[in-house]
Amino acid sequence: MLRKTLLALGCAAGLGFSANAQAATIVFDIAPPGGSFQTVGAVQCNVGPCIGNAGNFSLTGTFDAPAGFLDVGASITTFSLTSLNNIDFTSVTLNGATFALSPTGNFEFGDVGPIALQAINTLVVNGYTGGGGGFGGSLAFAGAIPEPATWGLMILGFGAVGAAMRRREKVSAKLNFA
């Protein structure tokens, strides 16, 4: 009897510390001047009371700013055919800027931008899930800072124009008045 009790306690302790294997994460694929993000795994309830995997969720993802860009715009979308795959966005923010959301039942869409890039950028998605859906989106980077070679070529060009203007022969005209 003691052996069965210890075995039951051990199993219960193992279940208490196990992680949710199917919880969704947000993965970014940054390839300037654009990029994308999507969920890997099913978006499941992780906030408040859940009925199975359905209920409210909150997911956060971060990405580094690509070199040479100042601003980012983003869009997010989800599409479902069944209530299990349905996702309803309640709020989406990128670096604290709120997306304009257009919920239409089975199709949800939102966008924001352009906003200032930060060293580390944070996307926060809140909503309701049927327990088996996902979402994805795109990123557009803008405001590229010219590379040093570009600046050097531009300065050299201005210098050449200035030198050409300076070397131009001066033409003088004499006017005789009667």
Helices and strands as residue ranges (DSSP letters): H 2-17, E 25-31, E 34-40, E 47-51, E 54-64, E 71-79, E 87-94, E 97-98, E 100-103, E 107-116, E 120-129, E 136-142, H 148-167
